[in-house]
Amino acid sequence: MELLTHPDQFDKYLAENSMVLAYFSGEKCSVCQTLRPKVEMLIEQQFPTVKYVEIKSENAPYITARYNVFTVPVVIFFVEGRDYIREARNISIAELSAKMEKIVDLYEQ
């Protein structure tokens, strides 16, 4: 997992990787701390071709503003630089996995 703070870094990361899961979190967010390992495990075990990046909202206000992230945690799944899935606050790993699986399967065919 990479931690990005600058909009140019994030733009470059999206351009270089066809599928990216961006995890927007907060320093003092207990839900973010609890959910992060579950999201990481999901990517590692079920979607190894998807790149994973974390963005701490306090350290990257321009990125969070650009993607209209007003609360944390937020997960955005990008394919070819476009966001296809956006989940916020009460994120179900099972539902996220099912949604991602459909998109990844279509993309990788």
N, CA, C and O atoms as a printed pandas DataFrame, in Angstrom:
     atom_number atom_name residue_name chain_id  residue_number  x_coord  y_coord  z_coord
0              1         N          MET        A               1    0.840   -1.173    0.000
1              2        CA          MET        A               1    0.000    0.000    0.000
2              3         C          MET        A               1    0.885    1.236    0.000
3              4         O          MET        A               1    1.883    1.321    0.715
4              5         N          GLU        A               2    0.483    2.187   -0.825
5              6        CA          GLU        A               2    1.187    3.464   -0.868
6              7         C          GLU        A               2    0.328    4.524   -0.199
7              8         O          GLU        A               2   -0.900    4.441   -0.183
8              9         N          LEU        A               3    1.005    5.521    0.351
9             10        CA          LEU        A               3    0.334    6.643    0.982
10            11         C          LEU        A               3    0.652    7.876    0.146
11            12         O          LEU        A               3    1.809    8.287    0.069
12            13         N          LEU        A               4   -0.364    8.472   -0.483
13            14        CA          LEU        A               4   -0.153    9.624   -1.356
14            15         C          LEU        A               4   -0.734   10.880   -0.724
15            16         O          LEU        A               4   -1.748   10.833   -0.028
16            17         N          THR        A               5   -0.068   12.013   -0.982
17            18        CA          THR        A               5   -0.526   13.278   -0.405
18            19         C          THR        A               5   -0.703   14.385   -1.425
19            20         O          THR        A               5   -1.446   15.335   -1.176
20            21         N          HIS        A               6   -0.043   14.288   -2.562
21            22        CA          HIS        A               6   -0.085   15.372   -3.543
22            23         C          HIS        A               6   -0.950   14.977   -4.747
23            24         O          HIS        A               6   -0.874   13.841   -5.212
24            25         N          PRO        A               7   -1.771   15.904   -5.253
25            26        CA          PRO        A               7   -2.642   15.573   -6.397
26            27         C          PRO        A               7   -1.880   15.051   -7.614
27            28         O          PRO        A               7   -2.367   14.159   -8.309
28            29         N          ASP        A               8   -0.694   15.593   -7.880
29            30        CA          ASP        A               8    0.089   15.119   -9.027
30            31         C          ASP        A               8    0.519   13.667   -8.851
31            32         O          ASP        A               8    0.543   12.904   -9.816
32            33         N          GLN        A               9    0.859   13.284   -7.620
33            34        CA          GLN        A               9    1.206   11.892   -7.327
34            35         C          GLN        A               9    0.023   10.978   -7.627
35            36         O          GLN        A               9    0.174    9.917   -8.233
36            37         N          PHE        A              10   -1.146   11.410   -7.194
37            38        CA          PHE        A              10   -2.344   10.598   -7.381
38            39         C          PHE        A              10   -2.704   10.492   -8.858
39            40         O          PHE        A              10   -3.060    9.414   -9.334
40            41         N          ASP        A              11   -2.615   11.597   -9.582
41            42        CA          ASP        A              11   -2.892   11.570  -11.027
42            43         C          ASP        A              11   -1.946   10.609  -11.749
43            44         O          ASP        A              11   -2.365    9.839  -12.613
44            45         N          LYS        A              12   -0.675   10.665  -11.384
45            46        CA          LYS        A              12    0.325    9.785  -11.996
46            47         C          LYS        A              12    0.026    8.325  -11.649
47            48         O          LYS        A              12    0.132    7.447  -12.506
48            49         N          TYR        A              13   -0.343    8.071  -10.405
49            50        CA          TYR        A              13   -0.659    6.710   -9.960
50            51         C          TYR        A              13   -1.850    6.155  -10.744
51            52         O          TYR        A              13   -1.835    4.998  -11.162
52            53         N          LEU        A              14   -2.877    6.980  -10.943
53            54        CA          LEU        A              14   -4.044    6.543  -11.710
54            55         C          LEU        A              14   -3.679    6.300  -13.171
55            56         O          LEU        A              14   -4.189    5.366  -13.790
56            57         N          ALA        A              15   -2.807    7.128  -13.722
57            58        CA          ALA        A              15   -2.410    6.984  -15.121
58            59         C          ALA        A              15   -1.558    5.730  -15.344
59            60         O          ALA        A              15   -1.647    5.099  -16.398
60            61         N          GLU        A              16   -0.745    5.374  -14.366
61            62        CA          GLU        A              16    0.168    4.235  -14.508
62            63         C          GLU        A              16   -0.475    2.894  -14.192
63            64         O          GLU        A              16    0.061    1.853  -14.572
64            65         N          ASN        A              17   -1.612    2.898  -13.506
65            66        CA          ASN        A              17   -2.256    1.654  -13.087
66            67         C          ASN        A              17   -3.693    1.621  -13.587
67            68         O          ASN        A              17   -4.456    2.565  -13.385
68            69         N          SER        A              18   -4.051    0.521  -14.242
69            70        CA          SER        A              18   -5.392    0.451  -14.838
70            71         C          SER        A              18   -6.507    0.322  -13.808
71            72         O          SER        A              18   -7.603    0.841  -14.018
72            73         N          MET        A              19   -6.242   -0.367  -12.691
73            74        CA          MET        A              19   -7.258   -0.520  -11.651
74            75         C          MET        A              19   -6.653   -0.126  -10.305
75            76         O          MET        A              19   -5.628   -0.662   -9.885
76            77         N          VAL        A              20   -7.312    0.824   -9.639
77            78        CA          VAL        A              20   -6.805    1.347   -8.368
78            79         C          VAL        A              20   -7.955    1.440   -7.376
79            80         O          VAL        A              20   -9.030    1.946   -7.698
80            81         N          LEU        A              21   -7.715    0.948   -6.173
81            82        CA          LEU        A              21   -8.652    1.148   -5.079
82            83         C          LEU        A              21   -8.044    2.194   -4.154
83            84         O          LEU        A              21   -6.992    1.968   -3.557
84            85         N          ALA        A              22   -8.711    3.340   -4.039
85            86        CA          ALA        A              22   -8.239    4.426   -3.180
86            87         C          ALA        A              22   -9.024    4.392   -1.878
87            88         O          ALA        A              22  -10.255    4.384   -1.872
88            89         N          TYR        A              23   -8.286    4.371   -0.781
89            90        CA          TYR        A              23   -8.884    4.329    0.549
90            91         C          TYR        A              23   -8.624    5.667    1.229
91            92         O          TYR        A              23   -7.489    5.970    1.596
92            93         N          PHE        A              24   -9.662    6.457    1.397
93            94        CA          PHE        A              24   -9.569    7.755    2.050
94            95         C          PHE        A              24   -9.847    7.559    3.533
95            96         O          PHE        A              24  -10.891    7.027    3.913
96            97         N          SER        A              25   -8.909    7.992    4.368
97            98        CA          SER        A              25   -9.051    7.777    5.806
98            99         C          SER        A              25   -8.670    9.036    6.570
99           100         O          SER        A              25   -8.236   10.033    5.994
100          101         N          GLY        A              26   -8.845    8.960    7.876
101          102        CA          GLY        A              26   -8.489   10.067    8.747
102          103         C          GLY        A              26   -7.601    9.582    9.884
103          104         O          GLY        A              26   -7.686    8.430   10.307
104          105         N          GLU        A              27   -6.757   10.465   10.367
105          106        CA          GLU        A              27   -5.816   10.125   11.443
106          107         C          GLU        A              27   -6.537    9.677   12.714
107          108         O          GLU        A              27   -6.119    8.715   13.357
108          109         N          LYS        A              28   -7.599   10.358   13.073
109          110        CA          LYS        A              28   -8.283   10.075   14.338
110          111         C          LYS        A              28   -9.581    9.300   14.158
111          112         O          LYS        A              28  -10.443    9.304   15.037
112          113         N          CYS        A              29   -9.711    8.645   13.032
113          114        CA          CYS        A              29  -10.931    7.904   12.708
114          115         C          CYS        A              29  -10.769    6.441   13.116
115          116         O          CYS        A              29  -10.015    5.698   12.489
116          117         N          SER        A              30  -11.473    6.034   14.160
117          118        CA          SER        A              30  -11.354    4.653   14.634
118          119         C          SER        A              30  -11.941    3.659   13.635
119          120         O          SER        A              30  -11.442    2.541   13.507
120          121         N          VAL        A              31  -12.989    4.055   12.933
121          122        CA          VAL        A              31  -13.573    3.179   11.913
122          123         C          VAL        A              31  -12.558    2.950   10.798
123          124         O          VAL        A              31  -12.426    1.836   10.292
124          125         N          CYS        A              32  -11.843    4.003   10.420
125          126        CA          CYS        A              32  -10.813    3.896    9.378
126          127         C          CYS        A              32   -9.729    2.900    9.775
127          128         O          CYS        A              32   -9.285    2.092    8.959
128          129         N          GLN        A              33   -9.313    2.968   11.019
129          130        CA          GLN        A              33   -8.253    2.083   11.516
130          131         C          GLN        A              33   -8.724    0.623   11.534
131          132         O          GLN        A              33   -7.940   -0.288   11.268
132          133         N          THR        A              34   -9.983    0.413   11.842
133          134        CA          THR        A              34  -10.535   -0.939   11.894
134          135         C          THR        A              34  -10.767   -1.515   10.502
135          136         O          THR        A              34  -10.554   -2.706   10.274
136          137         N          LEU        A              35  -11.204   -0.670    9.576
137          138        CA          LEU        A              35  -11.552   -1.129    8.234
138          139         C          LEU        A              35  -10.329   -1.338    7.346
139          140         O          LEU        A              35  -10.347   -2.207    6.474
140          141         N          ARG        A              36   -9.268   -0.559    7.551
141          142        CA          ARG        A              36   -8.084   -0.618    6.684
142          143         C          ARG        A              36   -7.548   -2.041    6.487
143          144         O          ARG        A              36   -7.359   -2.446    5.340
144          145         N          PRO        A              37   -7.291   -2.826    7.554
145          146        CA          PRO        A              37   -6.754   -4.176    7.338
146          147         C          PRO        A              37   -7.703   -5.080    6.552
147          148         O          PRO        A              37   -7.257   -5.957    5.812
148          149         N          LYS        A              38   -8.990   -4.871    6.710
149          150        CA          LYS        A              38   -9.964   -5.681    5.968
150          151         C          LYS        A              38   -9.913   -5.360    4.484
151          152         O          LYS        A              38   -9.989   -6.258    3.646
152          153         N          VAL        A              39   -9.783   -4.077    4.159
153          154        CA          VAL        A              39   -9.687   -3.663    2.755
154          155         C          VAL        A              39   -8.371   -4.172    2.165
155          156         O          VAL        A              39   -8.348   -4.678    1.042
156          157         N          GLU        A              40   -7.291   -4.041    2.908
157          158        CA          GLU        A              40   -5.998   -4.541    2.437
158          159         C          GLU        A              40   -6.048   -6.045    2.165
159          160         O          GLU        A              40   -5.537   -6.510    1.146
160          161         N          MET        A              41   -6.659   -6.802    3.071
161          162        CA          MET        A              41   -6.770   -8.247    2.903
162          163         C          MET        A              41   -7.620   -8.591    1.676
163          164         O          MET        A              41   -7.303   -9.519    0.932
164          165         N          LEU        A              42   -8.691   -7.840    1.475
165          166        CA          LEU        A              42   -9.551   -8.057    0.307
166          167         C          LEU        A              42   -8.743   -7.921   -0.982
167          168         O          LEU        A              42   -8.828   -8.771   -1.868
168          169         N          ILE        A              43   -7.964   -6.853   -1.078
169          170        CA          ILE        A              43   -7.174   -6.622   -2.280
170          171         C          ILE        A              43   -6.103   -7.700   -2.448
171          172         O          ILE        A              43   -5.934   -8.242   -3.540
172          173         N          GLU        A              44   -5.392   -8.006   -1.391
173          174        CA          GLU        A              44   -4.320   -8.993   -1.465
174          175         C          GLU        A              44   -4.819  -10.379   -1.835
175          176         O          GLU        A              44   -4.192  -11.071   -2.637
176          177         N          GLN        A              45   -5.938  -10.789   -1.260
177          178        CA          GLN        A              45   -6.410  -12.152   -1.454
178          179         C          GLN        A              45   -7.276  -12.342   -2.691
179          180         O          GLN        A              45   -7.175  -13.367   -3.364
180          181         N          GLN        A              46   -8.133  -11.358   -3.000
181          182        CA          GLN        A              46   -9.084  -11.566   -4.091
182          183         C          GLN        A              46   -8.782  -10.777   -5.358
183          184         O          GLN        A              46   -9.213  -11.171   -6.442
184          185         N          PHE        A              47   -8.061   -9.685   -5.245
185          186        CA          PHE        A              47   -7.832   -8.829   -6.409
186          187         C          PHE        A              47   -6.364   -8.406   -6.508
187          188         O          PHE        A              47   -6.052   -7.225   -6.357
188          189         N          PRO        A              48   -5.474   -9.344   -6.758
189          190        CA          PRO        A              48   -4.047   -9.013   -6.795
190          191         C          PRO        A              48   -3.654   -8.073   -7.940
191          192         O          PRO        A              48   -2.598   -7.444   -7.882
192          193         N          THR        A              49   -4.479   -7.971   -8.966
193          194        CA          THR        A              49   -4.156   -7.069  -10.078
194          195         C          THR        A              49   -4.566   -5.627   -9.793
195          196         O          THR        A              49   -4.196   -4.719  -10.536
196          197         N          VAL        A              50   -5.323   -5.413   -8.729
197          198        CA          VAL        A              50   -5.764   -4.066   -8.357
198          199         C          VAL        A              50   -4.721   -3.439   -7.439
199          200         O          VAL        A              50   -4.288   -4.058   -6.467
200          201         N          LYS        A              51   -4.326   -2.221   -7.749
201          202        CA          LYS        A              51   -3.382   -1.490   -6.897
202          203         C          LYS        A              51   -4.164   -0.796   -5.789
203          204         O          LYS        A              51   -5.311   -0.390   -5.976
204          205         N          TYR        A              52   -3.532   -0.672   -4.651
205          206        CA          TYR        A              52   -4.186   -0.115   -3.463
206          207         C          TYR        A              52   -3.397    1.088   -2.982
207          208         O          TYR        A              52   -2.176    1.021   -2.839
208          209         N          VAL        A              53   -4.093    2.186   -2.732
209          210        CA          VAL        A              53   -3.449    3.403   -2.259
210          211         C          VAL        A              53   -4.288    4.001   -1.138
211          212         O          VAL        A              53   -5.518    3.950   -1.165
212          213         N          GLU        A              54   -3.597    4.570   -0.148
213          214        CA          GLU        A              54   -4.317    5.227    0.948
214          215         C          GLU        A              54   -4.064    6.721    0.884
215          216         O          GLU        A              54   -2.958    7.171    0.586
216          217         N          ILE        A              55   -5.111    7.480    1.168
217          218        CA          ILE        A              55   -5.024    8.933    1.192
218          219         C          ILE        A              55   -5.586    9.402    2.525
219          220         O          ILE        A              55   -6.774    9.240    2.805
220          221         N          LYS        A              56   -4.732    9.977    3.330
221          222        CA          LYS        A              56   -5.170   10.536    4.619
222          223         C          LYS        A              56   -5.719   11.926    4.342
223          224         O          LYS        A              56   -4.992   12.801    3.872
224          225         N          SER        A              57   -6.984   12.133    4.628
225          226        CA          SER        A              57   -7.647   13.381    4.248
226          227         C          SER        A              57   -7.001   14.627    4.840
227          228         O          SER        A              57   -7.014   15.683    4.207
228          229         N          GLU        A              58   -6.440   14.525    6.034
229          230        CA          GLU        A              58   -5.802   15.695    6.642
230          231         C          GLU        A              58   -4.539   16.108    5.889
231          232         O          GLU        A              58   -4.199   17.290    5.840
232          233         N          ASN        A              59   -3.851   15.135    5.305
233          234        CA          ASN        A              59   -2.594   15.391    4.615
234          235         C          ASN        A              59   -2.757   15.645    3.129
235          236         O          ASN        A              59   -1.806   16.060    2.467
236          237         N          ALA        A              60   -3.945   15.403    2.592
237          238        CA          ALA        A              60   -4.172   15.552    1.154
238          239         C          ALA        A              60   -5.504   16.252    0.884
239          240         O          ALA        A              60   -6.391   15.666    0.264
240          241         N          PRO        A              61   -5.654   17.491    1.340
241          242        CA          PRO        A              61   -6.947   18.170    1.176
242          243         C          PRO        A              61   -7.343   18.410   -0.279
243          244         O          PRO        A              61   -8.532   18.431   -0.597
244          245         N          TYR        A              62   -6.369   18.589   -1.161
245          246        CA          TYR        A              62   -6.701   18.837   -2.563
246          247         C          TYR        A              62   -7.244   17.585   -3.247
247          248         O          TYR        A              62   -8.144   17.667   -4.083
248          249         N          ILE        A              63   -6.695   16.435   -2.889
249          250        CA          ILE        A              63   -7.203   15.180   -3.464
250          251         C          ILE        A              63   -8.606   14.901   -2.935
251          252         O          ILE        A              63   -9.503   14.555   -3.703
252          253         N          THR        A              64   -8.796   15.048   -1.640
253          254        CA          THR        A              64  -10.120   14.774   -1.073
254          255         C          THR        A              64  -11.162   15.738   -1.616
255          256         O          THR        A              64  -12.305   15.343   -1.847
256          257         N          ALA        A              65  -10.792   16.982   -1.821
257          258        CA          ALA        A              65  -11.732   17.959   -2.383
258          259         C          ALA        A              65  -12.072   17.615   -3.828
259          260         O          ALA        A              65  -13.232   17.697   -4.233
260          261         N          ARG        A              66  -11.076   17.237   -4.593
261          262        CA          ARG        A              66  -11.297   16.913   -6.015
262          263         C          ARG        A              66  -12.297   15.775   -6.186
263          264         O          ARG        A              66  -13.098   15.778   -7.120
264          265         N          TYR        A              67  -12.246   14.800   -5.275
265          266        CA          TYR        A              67  -13.132   13.640   -5.387
266          267         C          TYR        A              67  -14.326   13.714   -4.441
267          268         O          TYR        A              67  -14.977   12.704   -4.172
268          269         N          ASN        A              68  -14.610   14.908   -3.940
269          270        CA          ASN        A              68  -15.786   15.156   -3.106
270          271         C          ASN        A              68  -15.880   14.200   -1.924
271          272         O          ASN        A              68  -16.937   13.629   -1.654
272          273         N          VAL        A              69  -14.778   14.036   -1.234
273          274        CA          VAL        A              69  -14.744   13.201   -0.042
274          275         C          VAL        A              69  -14.965   14.124    1.151
275          276         O          VAL        A              69  -14.087   14.906    1.517
276          277         N          PHE        A              70  -16.140   14.024    1.748
277          278        CA          PHE        A              70  -16.516   14.896    2.852
278          279         C          PHE        A              70  -16.523   14.180    4.199
279          280         O          PHE        A              70  -16.654   14.812    5.247
280          281         N          THR        A              71  -16.383   12.873    4.161
281          282        CA          THR        A              71  -16.379   12.068    5.373
282          283         C          THR        A              71  -15.381   10.939    5.170
283          284         O          THR        A              71  -14.949   10.703    4.042
284          285         N          VAL        A              72  -15.015   10.259    6.197
285          286        CA          VAL        A              72  -14.129    9.106    6.079
286          287         C          VAL        A              72  -14.694    7.969    6.922
287          288         O          VAL        A              72  -15.388    8.241    7.902
288          289         N          PRO        A              73  -14.436    6.743    6.596
289          290        CA          PRO        A              73  -13.682    6.279    5.441
290          291         C          PRO        A              73  -14.514    6.297    4.164
291          292         O          PRO        A              73  -15.741    6.200    4.184
292          293         N          VAL        A              74  -13.792    6.426    3.053
293          294        CA          VAL        A              74  -14.387    6.348    1.720
294          295         C          VAL        A              74  -13.481    5.466    0.875
295          296         O          VAL        A              74  -12.257    5.590    0.919
296          297         N          VAL        A              75  -14.089    4.582    0.111
297          298        CA          VAL        A              75  -13.366    3.727   -0.820
298          299         C          VAL        A              75  -13.866    4.071   -2.218
299          300         O          VAL        A              75  -15.069    4.075   -2.481
300          301         N          ILE        A              76  -12.913    4.362   -3.114
301          302        CA          ILE        A              76  -13.259    4.626   -4.515
302          303         C          ILE        A              76  -12.450    3.674   -5.378
303          304         O          ILE        A              76  -11.226    3.602   -5.264
304          305         N          PHE        A              77  -13.143    2.942   -6.241
305          306        CA          PHE        A              77  -12.495    2.007   -7.158
306          307         C          PHE        A              77  -12.441    2.646   -8.537
307          308         O          PHE        A              77  -13.472    2.949   -9.138
308          309         N          PHE        A              78  -11.217    2.847   -9.029
309          310        CA          PHE        A              78  -10.985    3.481  -10.326
310          311         C          PHE        A              78  -10.571    2.435  -11.355
311          312         O          PHE        A              78   -9.775    1.542  -11.064
312          313         N          VAL        A              79  -11.119    2.556  -12.554
313          314        CA          VAL        A              79  -10.692    1.735  -13.691
314          315         C          VAL        A              79  -10.376    2.709  -14.815
315          316         O          VAL        A              79  -11.224    3.493  -15.240
316          317         N          GLU        A              80   -9.133    2.640  -15.286
317          318        CA          GLU        A              80   -8.651    3.548  -16.332
318          319         C          GLU        A              80   -8.895    5.013  -15.952
319          320         O          GLU        A              80   -9.241    5.832  -16.804
320          321         N          GLY        A              81   -8.713    5.333  -14.678
321          322        CA          GLY        A              81   -8.817    6.708  -14.201
322          323         C          GLY        A              81  -10.219    7.194  -13.891
323          324         O          GLY        A              81  -10.388    8.316  -13.415
324          325         N          ARG        A              82  -11.222    6.382  -14.147
325          326        CA          ARG        A              82  -12.616    6.774  -13.868
326          327         C          ARG        A              82  -13.113    6.015  -12.652
327          328         O          ARG        A              82  -12.813    4.834  -12.482
328          329         N          ASP        A              83  -13.880    6.703  -11.801
329          330        CA          ASP        A              83  -14.385    6.005  -10.624
330          331         C          ASP        A              83  -15.653    5.228  -10.970
331          332         O          ASP        A              83  -16.590    5.752  -11.572
332          333         N          TYR        A              84  -15.644    3.959  -10.567
333          334        CA          TYR        A              84  -16.753    3.055  -10.849
334          335         C          TYR        A              84  -17.525    2.679   -9.590
335          336         O          TYR        A              84  -18.728    2.426   -9.649
336          337         N          ILE        A              85  -16.844    2.642   -8.467
337          338        CA          ILE        A              85  -17.496    2.287   -7.209
338          339         C          ILE        A              85  -17.078    3.313   -6.168
339          340         O          ILE        A              85  -15.910    3.690   -6.076
340          341         N          ARG        A              86  -18.050    3.754   -5.391
341          342        CA          ARG        A              86  -17.775    4.659   -4.274
342          343         C          ARG        A              86  -18.600    4.192   -3.088
343          344         O          ARG        A              86  -19.827    4.112   -3.156
344          345         N          GLU        A              87  -17.911    3.888   -2.008
345          346        CA          GLU        A              87  -18.559    3.458   -0.766
346          347         C          GLU        A              87  -18.067    4.362    0.353
347          348         O          GLU        A              87  -16.887    4.707    0.406
348          349         N          ALA        A              88  -18.969    4.743    1.245
349          350        CA          ALA        A              88  -18.588    5.637    2.338
350          351         C          ALA        A              88  -19.198    5.174    3.651
351          352         O          ALA        A              88  -20.259    4.552    3.694
352          353         N          ARG        A              89  -18.476    5.507    4.729
353          354        CA          ARG        A              89  -18.885    5.291    6.124
354          355         C          ARG        A              89  -19.106    3.814    6.461
355          356         O          ARG        A              89  -18.164    3.143    6.882
356          357         N          ASN        A              90  -20.295    3.302    6.292
357          358        CA          ASN        A              90  -20.612    1.918    6.651
358          359         C          ASN        A              90  -20.351    1.031    5.436
359          360         O          ASN        A              90  -21.252    0.758    4.643
360          361         N          ILE        A              91  -19.129    0.597    5.308
361          362        CA          ILE        A              91  -18.706   -0.145    4.124
362          363         C          ILE        A              91  -18.745   -1.638    4.418
363          364         O          ILE        A              91  -18.127   -2.118    5.368
364          365         N          SER        A              92  -19.484   -2.360    3.584
365          366        CA          SER        A              92  -19.550   -3.813    3.703
366          367         C          SER        A              92  -18.478   -4.409    2.794
367          368         O          SER        A              92  -18.496   -4.193    1.582
368          369         N          ILE        A              93  -17.555   -5.151    3.375
369          370        CA          ILE        A              93  -16.492   -5.776    2.591
370          371         C          ILE        A              93  -17.082   -6.780    1.603
371          372         O          ILE        A              93  -16.606   -6.885    0.473
372          373         N          ALA        A              94  -18.099   -7.508    2.012
373          374        CA          ALA        A              94  -18.726   -8.494    1.126
374          375         C          ALA        A              94  -19.364   -7.815   -0.080
375          376         O          ALA        A              94  -19.208   -8.281   -1.209
376          377         N          GLU        A              95  -20.078   -6.723    0.151
377          378        CA          GLU        A              95  -20.705   -5.998   -0.961
378          379         C          GLU        A              95  -19.659   -5.360   -1.865
379          380         O          GLU        A              95  -19.785   -5.397   -3.089
380          381         N          LEU        A              96  -18.635   -4.779   -1.266
381          382        CA          LEU        A              96  -17.559   -4.184   -2.053
382          383         C          LEU        A              96  -16.891   -5.240   -2.921
383          384         O          LEU        A              96  -16.613   -5.001   -4.096
384          385         N          SER        A              97  -16.634   -6.399   -2.346
385          386        CA          SER        A              97  -16.018   -7.497   -3.082
386          387         C          SER        A              97  -16.875   -7.931   -4.266
387          388         O          SER        A              97  -16.359   -8.134   -5.365
388          389         N          ALA        A              98  -18.170   -8.074   -4.051
389          390        CA          ALA        A              98  -19.074   -8.506   -5.124
390          391         C          ALA        A              98  -19.108   -7.480   -6.262
391          392         O          ALA        A              98  -19.088   -7.848   -7.437
392          393         N          LYS        A              99  -19.159   -6.208   -5.909
393          394        CA          LYS        A              99  -19.174   -5.152   -6.933
394          395         C          LYS        A              99  -17.864   -5.123   -7.713
395          396         O          LYS        A              99  -17.854   -5.010   -8.939
396          397         N          MET        A             100  -16.767   -5.227   -6.979
397          398        CA          MET        A             100  -15.462   -5.196   -7.640
398          399         C          MET        A             100  -15.263   -6.411   -8.535
399          400         O          MET        A             100  -14.695   -6.303   -9.621
400          401         N          GLU        A             101  -15.730   -7.565   -8.078
401          402        CA          GLU        A             101  -15.552   -8.794   -8.846
402          403         C          GLU        A             101  -16.200   -8.686  -10.224
403          404         O          GLU        A             101  -15.620   -9.124  -11.218
404          405         N          LYS        A             102  -17.386   -8.112  -10.289
405          406        CA          LYS        A             102  -18.067   -7.937  -11.571
406          407         C          LYS        A             102  -17.236   -7.079  -12.522
407          408         O          LYS        A             102  -17.067   -7.417  -13.693
408          409         N          ILE        A             103  -16.725   -5.979  -12.010
409          410        CA          ILE        A             103  -15.960   -5.058  -12.848
410          411         C          ILE        A             103  -14.617   -5.658  -13.254
411          412         O          ILE        A             103  -14.227   -5.582  -14.419
412          413         N          VAL        A             104  -13.917   -6.248  -12.307
413          414        CA          VAL        A             104  -12.607   -6.831  -12.590
414          415         C          VAL        A             104  -12.745   -7.966  -13.601
415          416         O          VAL        A             104  -11.936   -8.067  -14.522
416          417         N          ASP        A             105  -13.749   -8.816  -13.446
417          418        CA          ASP        A             105  -13.963   -9.908  -14.383
418          419         C          ASP        A             105  -14.215   -9.393  -15.803
419          420         O          ASP        A             105  -13.677   -9.937  -16.767
420          421         N          LEU        A             106  -15.020   -8.362  -15.927
421          422        CA          LEU        A             106  -15.289   -7.779  -17.245
422          423         C          LEU        A             106  -14.029   -7.141  -17.831
423          424         O          LEU        A             106  -13.759   -7.271  -19.025
424          425         N          TYR        A             107  -13.275   -6.465  -17.000
425          426        CA          TYR        A             107  -12.088   -5.749  -17.477
426          427         C          TYR        A             107  -10.988   -6.720  -17.906
427          428         O          TYR        A             107  -10.293   -6.474  -18.892
428          429         N          GLU        A             108  -10.833   -7.797  -17.185
429          430        CA          GLU        A             108   -9.730   -8.721  -17.454
430          431         C          GLU        A             108  -10.028   -9.718  -18.563
431          432         O          GLU        A             108   -9.147  -10.496  -18.928
432          433         N          GLN        A             109  -11.234   -9.721  -19.108
433          434        CA          GLN        A             109  -11.564  -10.669  -20.195
434          435         C          GLN        A             109  -10.972  -10.210  -21.490
435          436         O          GLN        A             109  -11.140  -10.872  -22.514
